[in-house]
Amino acid sequence: MANLAKTIVATGATSGLGFELVKQLLAQTQPYKFILGARDTQRTQAAYDEFQYDGTRHSLTILPLELANLATVKSFAQQALQKLGQDPVDYLVLNAGMARNDDAPGSGTSRWSDSYLVNHLAQHYLTHLLRSKLEASGSRIVVVSSGAIRGVTDTSVLDQDNKRHPATERSVYSATKFTQLLGAHWWQRALKARPNAKCTVVAVSPGLIPGTNLARHMAAGQQGPDPNHPDAKSVATGAQSILAALTRDDLPADPEQLFLTSWGEWWPKDVYGLSLDTKLQEKWCPGVEEIEREEGISA
């Protein structure tokens, strides 16, 4: 009997780790249906076409998505749900990321930095918009996080570090990825709150990957990952860490222990203890109405 296709909805699959992850999955005999968000759909489609995947086994749908513009997140979610129809979502992969400490003039009207919008708020909003489908499907939500979350030692400065044009020498990437981890915990709690809930949330660090485009938005003088660092890994290896987050079945019994490391271990909670503050999670995980009101998205 042929394997049933598994459906993956993903952000951040146009280059780097996300692109490599999809390529690795397209090389499997297990069939997949992909719904991917991309700023440039034609360029992304052309890049995957060059891979010459088996179109009789796998299907690829690429829809417009610009995470720094939350109106496109809403339209992406609507189109994705229409494409899905009655089909379930097996995996939601939240991989998109941005590393930039300052925003270009005129890059948006939100009071939040583009890094915050891309790394957390837009993907949190997308999860809200897909929530009913995810719950009905018993989906696994994979949040591609980072060891950089350990750079946050004082959560009282998150307001300052996440806002547009942050006047800080601290790492906005660390702040926004830490806030994203708050969101992973929030969703784990929210999705487990219902009786017989089947959704799971896994945060994963792909490791230190110098070969991605993550640092392309960095300002002059800012340094990306050192390719000569002893812990540096290839893009292919980093993608395998994300793949493990999709497939591991040894999830810890404690729902708060949801962080999978790039070396394949479940991080002890004390490493990311600050992110376990439920009041902090509530503060940084607004609902749909609040997001749409603040970001000026029409109902």
Secondary structure, 3 states (H helix, E strand, C coil): CCCCCEEEEEECCCCHHHHHHHHHHHCCCCCEEEEEEECCHHHHHHHHHHHCCCCCCCEEEEEECCCCCHHHHHHHHHHHHHHHCCCCCCEEEECCCCCCCCCCCCCCCCCECHHHHHHHHHHHHHHHHHHHHHHHHCCEEEEECCHHHHHCCCHHHHHHHHECCCCCCCCHHHHHHHHHHHHHHHHHHHHHCCCCCCCEEEEECCCECCCCCHHHHCCCCCCCCCCCCCCECCHHHHHHHHHHHHHCCCCCCCCCCCEECCCCCECCHHHHHHHHCHHHHHHCCCCHHHHHHHHCCCC
